[in-house]
Amino acid sequence: MENLAVYKHLSWLVGGEAGYGITTMGQMFARACSRAGLNVFGYAEYPSLIRGGHNTAMITVGSDKVHAHSNKIDILLALNEDTLNKHLGSMSEGGVVIYDDESLNWDETSNLGLTWVSIPLARITKELEAQKIMRNTVALGASFAVMGMDFSFVSNVLETTFARKGQEVVDFNVKVAKAGYDHVNSNDLAANFKKAIPLPESAKKQIVVSGNDAIALGAIKAGLKFMSAYPMTPATSIMQTVAKHGVKYEIIMKHTEDEIAAMNMAIGASHMGVRSMTATAGGGFSLMVEALGMAGITETPLVVAMGTRPGPSTGLPTWTDQGDLRFVMHASQGEFPRIVFLPGDVQESFDMTLRAFNLSDKYQMISIVLTDKYLGESVQSVEPFAATDYVPDRGLLMSTSDAAAIEDGSYKRFEFTENGVSRRAVPGMPNCIYVASTDEHREDGDLDEGSENRIKMVDKRAQKIVSLLNESLKPDEMIEIHGPADANLTIVSWGSTKGPILEALDAANTEGLSVNFLQIKFALPFPSDAVSEVLNAAKKTLLIETNSEAQMGGVIREKTGVKIENTFLRYDGRPFHPAQILDKIKESL
């Protein structure tokens, strides 16, 4: 493989039917590249099927940070003919197609601009007496041979992936992958592939995690002790990750019968004084809404991870969307404070979850971490999460000794205070008897329907947001400006669109275009002044969202009075490609 052209990014895509380990193979490829010192971003697509259908995993790698998937494929690994039919049109010039010509009937001459690497995947698998699904392991080894990378990166990731199954299983998987690797090299099949990503002299330490993994790990680091949830795409892997580490960190992970039970149990655990959370998608959150109001009126801290997908109803259950922004901001009847975090990548998913637990406890309110399928299930290489300076802030949660010092009968759970936050006792503490009711109540919790008390209680709860902004949240941490401070075009967006926008932003500024990006990190409380300042100074603006109604644009107009006329919306269940955004940038300028 001489005269290689060095590329900033290289993309690899494997396609096949459900049930053949497509996602797992993508994750192993990503981890192997990461251990070689490359940065990676992985995105998987799959239908709502257990078997059949068309599944893909795309991994984009680079020597620099990779923020999103690519719209072009450099290496296509086709495990079935459907993959060739669907993805040959997305191949980059000079790309490689890895396939089994003994199993797939395809005319290579129909795509002369590509390098065709034919490997008898099925025959090799059969000769090694391996299961049919291990075609993908043969192909994994072949992929690294095509890229000109050392086999040790493949064997290393196979060893860690299958270590718990014993050395015999590890050795067999390595043997199968090596067969694919050797077949490419011994037959010089990749001689015409001229693309390469330079490897660093020494690989930096990285982890490859999804946004959902990051939320789960952030919760564990924050001191989570109870999680109740019902599986629902795209949030299911949050509960799976918590369950995986639950014994080690003494966490109860309750798989409930439905989302109603999940929310009520999480609220109950928090009422008893432990850090708790639940995770769901839009449909499940719909079932949780009544209980959400109970947490609001009883001022019970709670963290909810909410992963959006296209609705209404079942909608597109395995695809992505940002259509639930308004829903989570206003869900449940009546008015009560909540915090809505909008992470844009894996690192922010971890950091914001940590923050959610502390702010929820400190201000005794609900914190919602709003993600989606694209962010939640995509994987990205990041430096190992540290947060060594993180200290759990339980706010005004009293200890037993604090409660014992209270004069019997004087405790007021919902006491009116200057910042709206009252001392919090849990059941069983001495001298702290009170009523926890979903009716409006007095300071001691007893029911009260009087107008004067009602006004005071609504104002008390609302005061928490004022206190939050005065004490704990600064405007400059609620938004972030990416790119030059002064630009001819300002992109406005939030959440998972951050990645594709950053890739497009880098390309645009490299071409000499003047573009920056206003990332909004909180929906509630909304950073009105900070957003107004940026938008009023902007020369041109472009709003980008994956929903049909420009929901963040509506929130911005409501909160600031600024209407962003120029919008770029996608709502077909797919995330933006950086190339699409770059084209829109050029059109807008």
C-alpha positions in Angstrom: 0.0 0.0 0.0 2.4 2.6 -1.3 1.7 6.3 -2.2 -1.1 6.6 0.4 -3.1 9.8 0.5 -3.4 11.1 4.1 -7.0 11.9 5.0 -8.4 13.8 8.0 -11.3 11.4 8.4 -12.0 7.9 7.1 -15.4 6.2 7.3 -16.2 2.5 7.5 -19.7 1.0 7.3 -20.9 -2.5 7.9 -24.4 -3.5 6.7 -26.4 -6.7 7.1 -29.6 -8.0 8.6 -30.6 -7.9 12.2 -29.4 -10.7 14.3 -25.9 -10.9 12.8 -24.1 -8.7 15.3 -23.9 -5.5 13.2 -23.9 -3.1 16.1 -21.5 -5.2 18.2 -19.1 -5.4 15.2 -19.3 -1.6 14.8 -18.4 -1.1 18.5 -15.4 -3.5 18.3 -14.2 -1.7 15.2 -14.5 1.6 17.0 -12.7 0.4 20.1 -9.9 -1.1 18.1 -9.3 2.1 16.2 -9.5 4.1 19.5 -6.8 1.8 21.0 -4.7 2.6 17.9 -4.8 6.2 19.0 -7.5 7.4 16.5 -10.5 9.4 17.4 -13.8 7.8 16.6 -17.5 8.4 16.2 -20.0 5.6 15.7 -23.6 5.7 14.5 -25.9 2.8 14.1 -29.2 2.5 12.2 -31.7 -0.4 12.6 -35.4 -1.0 12.1 -37.8 -2.0 14.8 -37.2 -5.7 14.2 -35.5 -8.6 16.0 -34.6 -10.5 12.9 -34.2 -9.3 9.3 -34.4 -5.8 8.0 -31.4 -3.7 7.2 -28.9 -2.8 9.9 -25.8 -0.6 9.6 -23.0 0.6 11.8 -20.9 3.5 10.6 -17.6 4.3 12.3 -15.8 7.5 11.3 -12.2 7.8 12.5 -9.7 10.5 12.4 -6.4 11.8 13.8 -8.4 14.9 15.1 -11.6 14.9 17.1 -14.5 13.4 15.2 -17.9 15.0 16.1 -20.3 13.2 13.8 -20.8 10.5 11.2 -19.8 11.1 7.5 -22.1 11.2 4.5 -19.5 9.3 2.5 -18.3 5.8 2.9 -14.6 4.9 2.3 -14.8 1.2 3.3 -18.0 -0.7 2.8 -18.4 -4.1 4.4 -21.4 -5.8 2.8 -22.6 -8.9 4.5 -25.6 -9.1 2.2 -26.8 -7.8 -1.2 -29.1 -5.3 0.3 -26.1 -3.4 1.7 -24.7 -3.1 -1.8 -28.0 -1.9 -3.2 -28.5 0.7 -0.6 -25.0 2.1 0.0 -22.8 1.9 -3.2 -24.2 5.3 -4.1 -22.7 6.8 -1.0 -19.2 5.5 -1.6 -16.3 8.0 -1.8 -14.1 8.1 -4.9 -11.5 5.3 -4.6 -13.4 3.6 -1.8 -13.2 -0.1 -1.0 -16.0 -2.7 -1.0 -15.4 -5.8 1.1 -17.8 -8.6 0.2 -18.2 -12.3 -0.3 -18.4 -13.0 -4.1 -19.1 -16.7 -3.4 -22.3 -15.7 -1.6 -23.3 -12.5 -3.3 -24.0 -12.2 -7.0 -22.7 -8.8 -8.0 -21.1 -7.3 -11.1 -17.9 -5.5 -9.9 -17.6 -3.8 -13.3 -20.7 -1.8 -12.6 -18.6 0.4 -10.2 -15.2 0.7 -11.8 -14.1 3.6 -9.6 -14.0 1.3 -6.5 -11.7 -1.3 -5.2 -13.5 -4.6 -4.7 -12.0 -6.9 -2.0 -13.6 -10.3 -2.4 -13.3 -12.5 0.6 -15.0 -15.9 1.0 -16.4 -15.1 4.4 -18.9 -18.0 4.5 -16.2 -20.5 3.3 -13.6 -19.3 5.8 -16.1 -19.5 8.6 -17.2 -23.0 7.6 -13.6 -24.2 7.3 -12.8 -22.9 10.8 -16.0 -24.6 12.1 -17.3 -21.3 13.3 -20.9 -20.2 13.6 -22.3 -18.4 10.6 -22.6 -15.1 12.6 -18.7 -15.1 12.8 -18.5 -13.9 9.2 -18.4 -10.5 10.8 -15.3 -11.5 12.8 -13.6 -12.6 9.6 -14.6 -9.3 8.0 -13.3 -7.3 11.1 -9.8 -8.7 10.5 -10.1 -8.0 6.8 -11.1 -4.4 7.5 -7.9 -3.7 9.4 -5.8 -5.3 6.7 -7.4 -3.0 4.1 -6.5 -0.1 6.3 -3.0 -1.2 6.7 -3.2 -1.4 10.5 -1.5 -3.9 12.7 -3.5 -6.9 13.7 -2.7 -6.4 17.4 -5.4 -3.7 17.6 -8.0 -6.3 16.5 -6.7 -9.1 18.8 -6.6 -6.7 21.8 -10.2 -5.6 21.4 -11.3 -9.3 20.9 -9.4 -10.3 24.1 -11.2 -7.6 26.2 -14.6 -8.2 24.6 -14.6 -12.0 25.2 -12.4 -12.3 28.3 -15.4 -13.2 30.5 -16.2 -16.2 28.3 -12.8 -17.7 28.8 -9.4 -17.9 27.0 -10.6 -20.6 24.6 -13.4 -18.3 23.2 -10.9 -15.4 23.0 -8.3 -17.5 21.1 -11.0 -18.8 18.7 -12.2 -15.3 17.9 -8.7 -14.1 17.3 -8.1 -17.1 15.0 -11.2 -16.3 13.0 -10.3 -12.6 12.6 -6.7 -13.4 11.7 -8.0 -15.6 8.9 -9.7 -12.5 7.3 -6.7 -10.3 8.0 -4.3 -12.8 6.4 -6.5 -13.5 3.4 -6.4 -9.8 2.4 -2.6 -9.5 2.9 -1.6 -12.8 1.3 -3.6 -12.0 -1.8 -2.6 -8.3 -1.9 -6.3 -7.5 -2.2 -6.1 -3.9 -0.9 -3.2 -2.8 -3.1 -5.4 -0.2 -4.9 -6.8 1.4 -1.7 -4.8 4.7 -1.3 -6.5 6.3 1.7 -4.9 6.4 5.2 -5.2 8.0 8.6 -1.9 8.6 10.2 -1.5 6.9 13.6 0.1 8.7 16.5 3.4 7.5 17.8 1.8 6.7 21.1 -1.9 6.1 21.6 -3.5 8.3 24.2 -5.8 6.7 26.7 -9.4 6.9 25.6 -12.7 5.3 26.2 -15.4 4.7 23.7 -18.9 5.3 25.1 -22.4 6.3 24.0 -24.3 9.2 25.3 -26.5 6.8 27.2 -23.4 5.2 28.8 -22.2 8.7 29.8 -25.6 9.5 31.5 -25.5 6.2 33.4 -21.8 6.6 34.4 -22.6 10.2 35.5 -25.4 9.0 37.6 -23.3 6.4 39.3 -20.5 9.0 39.9 -23.2 11.3 41.4 -24.1 8.7 44.0 -27.2 7.1 42.4 -28.6 4.4 44.7 -32.0 3.6 43.1 -33.1 3.5 39.5 -36.5 2.2 38.3 -37.2 2.0 34.6 -39.0 0.2 31.9 -37.1 -0.6 28.6 -37.9 1.8 25.8 -35.7 2.8 22.8 -33.6 4.9 22.8 -33.1 5.0 26.6 -32.9 1.3 27.4 -29.1 1.1 27.5 -29.1 3.6 30.4 -30.8 1.1 32.7 -28.6 -1.7 31.2 -25.4 0.1 32.1 -26.6 0.9 35.6 -27.6 -2.7 36.1 -24.2 -3.9 34.8 -22.4 -1.9 37.5 -25.2 -2.0 40.2 -23.7 -4.6 42.5 -20.3 -3.0 42.6 -21.7 0.4 43.5 -24.6 -0.9 45.6 -27.4 0.4 43.4 -30.8 -1.1 43.2 -31.9 -1.3 39.5 -35.6 -2.1 39.4 -37.0 -3.3 36.0 -40.6 -2.2 36.5 -43.8 -3.4 34.8 -44.4 -0.1 33.1 -43.3 3.6 33.1 -46.0 4.6 35.6 -44.5 2.3 38.2 -41.0 3.4 37.2 -41.7 7.1 37.9 -43.6 6.5 41.1 -41.0 4.2 42.5 -38.2 6.7 41.7 -40.1 9.4 43.4 -40.7 7.2 46.4 -37.0 6.3 46.7 -36.1 10.0 46.6 -38.8 10.7 49.2 -36.9 8.3 51.4 -33.7 10.3 51.0 -31.7 8.3 48.4 -30.5 9.6 45.0 -32.8 8.1 42.4 -33.6 8.4 38.7 -35.6 7.0 35.9 -35.0 6.9 32.1 -37.5 6.6 29.3 -38.5 7.8 25.8 -41.3 10.2 24.8 -44.0 7.5 24.9 -42.9 6.4 28.3 -42.6 9.9 29.6 -46.2 10.5 28.5 -47.2 7.9 31.1 -45.0 9.5 33.7 -46.5 12.9 33.5 -49.1 12.6 36.3 -46.4 11.4 38.7 -44.1 14.2 37.5 -46.6 16.7 38.9 -46.6 14.8 42.2 -42.8 15.3 42.4 -43.4 19.0 41.6 -45.9 19.8 44.3 -44.2 17.6 47.0 -40.9 19.3 46.1 -39.2 15.9 45.7 -35.8 15.9 43.9 -35.7 13.6 40.9 -33.5 13.1 37.8 -35.2 11.9 34.6 -33.2 11.0 31.5 -35.5 11.4 28.5 -34.5 10.2 25.0 -36.6 11.5 22.2 -37.6 9.6 19.1 -40.1 10.6 16.3 -43.7 10.5 17.4 -46.6 10.8 17.9 -47.5 7.5 19.5 -45.1 4.7 18.5 -43.9 6.8 15.6 -40.4 5.7 14.4 -39.2 3.8 17.5 -35.6 3.3 16.4 -34.9 6.6 14.8 -34.0 10.1 16.0 -35.8 13.4 16.6 -35.9 16.6 18.7 -39.7 16.9 18.7 -40.2 16.6 22.5 -38.5 19.8 23.6 -41.8 21.7 24.3 -43.3 18.5 25.9 -40.6 18.1 28.6 -40.6 21.9 29.3 -44.4 21.9 30.1 -45.4 18.3 30.9 -47.9 17.9 33.7 -50.7 20.2 34.7 -50.1 23.4 36.5 -46.9 25.4 36.9 -43.9 24.3 38.9 -40.1 24.7 38.4 -37.9 22.2 36.6 -34.4 22.1 35.1 -34.1 20.9 31.5 -30.5 20.1 30.4 -29.6 19.9 26.7 -26.3 17.9 26.3 -24.8 18.0 22.9 -22.2 15.2 23.1 -20.9 12.3 25.2 -18.9 14.5 27.6 -21.7 16.9 28.2 -24.0 13.9 28.8 -21.8 12.9 31.7 -21.1 16.4 33.0 -24.8 17.5 32.9 -26.0 14.3 34.6 -23.6 15.0 37.5 -24.9 18.5 37.6 -28.5 17.4 37.5 -28.3 15.4 40.7 -26.7 18.2 42.7 -29.1 20.9 41.5 -32.1 18.6 41.9 -31.2 18.0 45.5 -30.1 21.5 46.3 -33.3 23.1 45.0 -35.6 20.1 45.6 -37.0 20.0 42.0 -37.0 17.8 38.9 -34.0 17.7 36.6 -34.6 16.4 33.1 -31.6 15.4 30.9 -33.0 15.6 27.4 -31.2 13.5 24.8 -32.3 11.6 21.6 -31.5 8.4 19.7 -28.6 10.0 17.8 -26.7 11.2 20.9 -27.9 8.5 23.2 -26.9 5.5 21.1 -24.0 6.9 19.1 -20.5 6.2 20.5 -17.6 8.6 20.7 -14.0 8.4 21.9 -13.3 10.7 24.9 -10.7 10.9 27.6 -11.7 8.8 30.6 -14.3 10.6 32.7 -12.6 12.1 35.8 -14.8 14.4 37.9 -12.3 13.9 40.8 -13.4 17.2 42.3 -17.1 16.3 42.3 -18.8 16.5 45.7 -22.4 15.4 46.0 -24.5 18.4 47.3 -27.6 17.0 49.1 -28.8 20.6 49.8 -31.0 20.9 52.9 -31.5 17.2 53.4 -31.3 16.8 57.2 -29.4 14.2 59.2 -31.0 12.3 62.1 -29.0 14.5 64.5 -30.3 17.7 62.7 -33.9 16.4 63.1 -33.4 15.5 66.8 -32.4 19.1 67.5 -35.7 20.4 66.2 -38.3 21.3 68.8 -41.1 18.7 68.6 -44.0 19.9 66.5 -42.2 22.9 65.0 -40.9 21.3 61.8 -42.3 22.7 58.6 -41.4 20.7 55.5 -42.6 23.4 53.1 -41.5 26.4 55.2 -41.5 29.7 53.4 -37.9 30.8 53.0 -36.0 33.5 51.2 -34.7 31.3 48.4 -37.8 29.0 48.2 -36.0 25.9 49.5 -37.1 24.3 52.8 -35.4 21.9 55.1 -36.0 18.3 54.0 -36.6 15.4 56.3 -37.2 11.8 55.4 -39.7 9.4 57.0 -38.5 8.1 60.3 -36.6 11.1 61.5 -37.5 12.3 65.0 -39.6 15.5 65.4 -40.3 15.7 61.7 -43.9 14.6 61.2 -45.6 16.2 58.2 -48.1 15.5 55.4 -46.8 14.7 51.9 -49.8 15.3 49.8 -50.5 16.0 46.1 -53.1 18.6 47.2 -52.0 22.2 47.8 -50.9 22.5 51.4 -49.6 24.8 54.1 -46.0 24.9 55.4 -46.6 21.7 57.5 -48.1 19.8 54.6 -51.7 19.9 55.8 -54.2 20.7 53.0 -55.2 24.3 52.4 -57.4 25.6 49.6 -57.2 29.3 50.7 -56.3 31.8 48.0 -53.6 33.5 50.1 -51.8 30.3 50.9 -52.1 29.2 47.3 -50.4 32.3 46.0 -47.6 32.0 48.6 -46.9 28.3 47.7 -46.8 28.9 43.9 -44.4 31.8 44.5 -42.3 29.7 46.9 -41.8 27.0 44.3 -41.2 29.6 41.5 -38.6 31.4 43.7 -36.3 28.3 43.4 -35.6 29.2 39.7 -34.6 32.7 40.7 -32.4 31.4 43.4 -30.9 28.8 41.0 -29.9 31.5 38.6 -28.6 33.8 41.3 -26.6 31.1 43.1 -25.7 28.2 40.9 -26.0 28.9 37.1 -24.0 31.5 35.3 -25.1 32.8 31.9 -21.8 31.8 30.3 -22.3 28.2 31.2 -25.8 28.0 29.9 -24.7 28.7 26.3 -21.5 28.2 24.4 -20.2 30.0 21.3 -18.2 27.8 18.9 -16.0 29.5 16.3 -15.0 33.1 15.9 -16.6 35.7 18.2 -17.5 37.9 15.2 -18.9 36.0 12.2 -21.0 36.7 9.1 -23.4 33.8 10.0 -24.4 32.5 13.4 -25.9 29.0 13.6 -28.3 28.5 16.5 -29.1 25.0 17.7 -29.1 22.6 20.7 -28.6 18.9 21.6 -27.3 16.3 19.3 -27.1 18.6 16.2 -23.9 19.9 17.9 -21.7 17.3 16.3 -22.7 17.7 12.7 -22.7 21.5 13.1 -19.1 21.4 14.5 -17.9 19.4 11.6 -19.6 21.7 9.1 -18.3 24.7 11.0 -14.7 23.5 10.8 -15.1 22.9 7.0 -16.7 26.3 6.4 -14.1 28.3 8.3 -11.3 26.3 6.6 -12.8 27.4 3.2 -12.6 31.0 4.4 -16.3 31.4 5.4 -17.0 33.3 8.6 -19.4 31.2 10.7 -20.0 30.6 14.4 -22.4 28.5 16.4 -24.6 29.4 19.4 -25.2 26.2 21.4 -28.0 26.5 23.9 -27.4 24.1 26.8 -30.5 24.7 29.0 -34.1 24.8 28.0 -35.2 25.6 31.5 -34.3 27.9 33.0 -33.8 29.5 29.6 -30.8 31.8 29.3 -32.8 34.7 27.8 -30.3 37.5 28.3 -27.3 35.6 27.0 -29.2 34.4 23.9 -30.6 37.9 23.3 -27.1 39.4 23.4 -25.7 37.0 20.9 -28.7 37.1 18.5 -29.0 40.9 18.6 -25.3 41.2 17.6 -25.4 38.6 14.9 -25.3 39.6 11.3 -27.2 36.6 9.9 -28.7 33.7 11.8 -29.6 30.1 10.9 -31.7 27.9 13.2 -31.0 24.1 12.8 -33.2 21.5 14.5 -34.4 17.9 13.9 -38.1 18.6 14.2 -40.7 20.1 11.9 -41.9 23.1 14.0 -38.6 24.8 14.8 -39.4 24.3 18.5 -36.3 26.0 19.9 -36.9 28.9 17.5 -40.3 29.2 19.1 -38.9 29.1 22.6 -36.3 31.8 21.6 -39.0 34.1 20.3 -41.1 33.6 23.4 -38.3 34.3 25.8 -36.4 37.0 23.9 -38.7 38.5 21.3 -36.2 37.6 18.5 -37.6 35.7 15.5 -35.1 33.6 13.5 -36.4 33.6 10.0 -33.8 31.4 8.4 -34.4 27.7 9.4 -33.0 24.3 8.4 -35.2 21.5 9.7 -35.0 17.8 9.3 -37.7 15.5 10.5 -37.4 12.2 8.6 -35.9 10.4 11.7 -32.4 10.8 10.4 -29.7 13.1 11.8 -28.1 15.8 9.8 -24.9 15.1 7.8 -22.2 17.7 8.2 -22.2 18.1 4.4 -25.9 19.0 4.4 -25.2 21.8 6.9 -22.2 23.0 5.0 -24.3 23.4 1.9 -26.9 25.3 3.8 -24.2 27.6 5.3 -23.1 28.5 1.8 -26.6 29.0 0.7 -27.3 31.3 3.7 -24.2 33.4 3.0 
